[in-house]
């Protein structure tokens, strides 16, 4: 890592990170695709869809409230904190996260782009009502909008839904103009980060990946650091920031 960073450091003008569930794993938030990602034998792909919500909104809400409960008791780890330090000390750092747990914000990242939304948002399916403050009553599911009485849903992106155009354009623009892309704790099972990484690579960016296991990103990464992001990322950030 040391040799690689010192050799290429002059190229790190714009740094971008894409994070996935792995960065929150050491905080105790279950990832999606490990066995601990299962809930009552359901997989995320069976519950995080508009069809699942249409068929059984109560079941989908139960899953989200279960996840909210887990996340509420967790705190950011050293990996999240390292990215805050990078944002504070590097003049041009940008963070894109697939995570909906809000732990980057809680750690102190100023403006992470939450491309899959935030699990604590409640959003009306019909009108433009949305709120993070509203407490959902788990005994009275699914919740309804106080304004128009339509169903409320969690403010996250589901499988089969389109990305918000503004967020997508911002991400693509950033990929076209980054010098170093950090891919942190994501399996590459969802196609958007794979597509974004490809754009960065084609635009000439260096790519460093941190993951416990090899992924679809690994073969094209310039440096693959295998292990836990909570341990490796603070070391990498120190290397990047050291003069
Ligand atoms: P996954 O659960 O698919 O993958 C988590 C990745 O983190 C795996 O590659 C693990 O090897 C890695 N990992 C686990 N612990 C780690 C650690 N301590 N340090 C480093 N890496 C570690 O999660 P995502 O890739 O984030 O989308 O999943 C992408 C999207 O699929 C999610 O945002 C969500 C999901 O369905 C939506 O809900 C739209």
Boltz pocket constraint, residues with backbone or C-beta under 6 A from the ligand:
constraints:
  - pocket:
      binder: B
      contacts: [[A, 19], [A, 20], [A, 21], [A, 22], [A, 23], [A, 25], [A, 26], [A, 31], [A, 32], [A, 33], [A, 34], [A, 37], [A, 44], [A, 45], [A, 48], [A, 98], [A, 99], [A, 116], [A, 156], [A, 157], [A, 158], [A, 159], [A, 184], [A, 185], [A, 186], [A, 187], [A, 188], [A, 189], [A, 190], [A, 210], [A, 211], [A, 212], [A, 213], [A, 214], [A, 215], [A, 227], [A, 228], [A, 229], [A, 230]]
      max_distance: 6.0
